[in-house]
Amino acid sequence: MDRPKGFFSSREVSIHSKEYLEQDMSSTILGVTGLFCFLSLAIVTLRLYARAFIVRRLGWEDLLILITAFFVLGCWICFIGESKTGVLGRHMATVTIPQFELFLLWTFPHQLFLMLGVGTFKCSVAFFLIRVGRSRRGRLALYGLISKSKSCCAICDQCI
């Protein structure tokens, strides 16, 4: 049986059941990622509120965790865009090549937000440890790790 033009030819559609091909897990994926996204945004908001209005002292780690929260929100927006392509949560046997090309256009900013979010989170933790740390050697090691993390992030962003 010939496959219609525009479909991936890696798998034969006829060997899968109709229920298998109609499965769509995108709503579950969006629900779980949305839950964790907004849970993390709520936690960051509470932390910033406590640091700004109760402790009355914001640090560099607070700014970096806020930037990380925006990157998390960007990742979730990319998940929404990926789900609208019809590829996210579906089996590859049902995906057309134009759908997959559009999906890949969404994965670029998604990976960019993900990589930058992880980098800023690592730097936020390092600045927190610098603030609470007492040892001079420990602080110097953390400054070195921050610069290494940022240089690796810059190199990887250039490669993308």
C-alpha positions in Angstrom: 0.0 0.0 0.0 1.4 3.4 -1.1 1.6 6.1 1.4 0.1 9.5 0.4 2.7 12.1 -0.6 3.9 14.3 2.2 3.9 11.7 5.0 6.9 10.3 6.6 7.8 6.9 5.2 9.6 5.5 8.2 6.5 3.5 9.4 3.7 1.9 7.7 0.3 3.4 8.8 -1.6 0.2 8.1 0.2 -1.8 10.8 -1.2 0.4 13.5 -4.8 0.4 14.9 -7.1 3.3 14.3 -7.2 4.0 18.1 -3.4 4.1 18.2 -3.2 6.6 15.3 -5.9 8.9 16.8 -4.2 9.2 20.2 -3.5 12.9 21.0 -1.6 13.5 24.3 -1.1 17.2 23.6 -3.7 18.4 26.2 -2.1 16.2 28.9 1.4 17.6 28.0 0.1 21.2 28.1 -1.7 20.6 31.3 1.3 19.1 33.2 3.8 21.7 31.8 1.3 24.5 32.4 0.8 23.4 36.0 4.5 23.3 36.7 5.1 26.6 34.8 2.5 28.5 36.8 3.5 26.8 40.1 7.1 28.0 39.6 5.9 31.5 38.6 3.8 31.6 41.8 6.8 30.5 43.9 9.1 33.1 42.3 6.5 35.8 42.9 6.2 34.9 46.6 10.0 34.8 46.9 10.3 38.3 45.3 7.5 39.6 47.4 9.1 38.4 50.6 12.6 39.7 49.6 11.3 43.1 48.5 8.6 43.9 51.1 9.4 41.8 54.1 13.2 41.6 54.1 13.6 44.8 52.0 16.7 43.6 50.3 16.8 42.3 46.7 20.0 40.7 45.5 21.4 39.6 42.1 20.0 36.1 42.6 16.5 37.6 42.8 17.0 39.4 39.5 18.3 36.2 37.9 15.5 34.1 39.2 13.0 36.6 37.8 14.7 36.3 34.4 14.6 32.5 34.7 10.8 32.8 35.4 10.4 34.7 32.1 12.3 32.0 30.3 10.0 29.3 31.9 7.0 31.3 30.6 8.6 31.4 27.2 9.1 27.6 27.2 5.4 27.1 28.0 4.3 29.5 25.2 6.5 27.5 22.8 4.7 24.3 24.1 1.4 25.9 23.1 2.8 26.8 19.6 4.1 23.2 19.2 0.8 21.7 20.1 -1.0 23.9 17.5 1.1 22.3 14.8 -0.5 18.9 15.4 2.7 17.1 16.1 3.1 17.5 19.9 1.6 14.5 21.6 0.9 12.5 18.4 2.5 9.5 16.8 5.0 10.2 14.0 3.0 7.9 11.7 0.2 10.5 11.6 2.5 13.6 11.1 2.9 15.2 7.6 6.2 16.8 6.6 4.7 20.4 6.5 3.4 19.8 10.0 6.8 18.6 11.2 8.6 21.5 9.6 6.3 24.0 11.4 6.9 22.0 14.6 10.7 22.4 14.2 10.3 26.1 13.8 8.8 26.2 17.3 11.5 24.0 18.8 14.3 26.6 18.1 13.0 29.3 20.5 11.9 26.5 22.9 15.4 25.2 23.2 16.8 28.7 23.4 14.5 29.6 26.3 15.3 26.3 28.0 19.1 26.7 27.7 19.0 30.3 28.8 16.7 29.5 31.7 18.9 26.7 33.0 22.0 29.0 32.7 20.4 31.9 34.6 19.1 29.5 37.2 22.6 28.1 37.8 23.9 31.7 38.1 21.1 32.6 40.5 22.0 29.7 42.8 25.7 30.6 42.6 25.0 34.2 43.5 22.9 33.0 46.5 25.8 30.8 47.6 28.2 33.7 47.2 25.9 35.9 49.4 25.6 33.4 52.2 29.1 31.9 51.9 31.9 33.0 54.2 35.0 31.5 52.6 37.0 33.6 50.2 38.1 30.5 48.2 34.6 29.2 47.9 33.4 32.6 46.6 36.2 32.7 44.0 35.3 29.2 42.9 31.7 30.2 42.4 32.7 33.3 40.4 34.7 31.0 38.2 31.8 28.6 37.7 29.5 31.5 36.8 31.9 32.8 34.2 32.4 29.2 32.8 28.6 28.7 32.7 28.0 32.0 30.9 30.8 31.4 28.4 29.4 27.9 27.6 26.0 29.3 27.2 27.2 32.0 24.8 29.1 29.4 22.8 26.1 27.1 22.6 23.8 30.0 21.6 26.3 30.9 18.8 26.1 27.3 17.5 22.3 27.3 17.3 
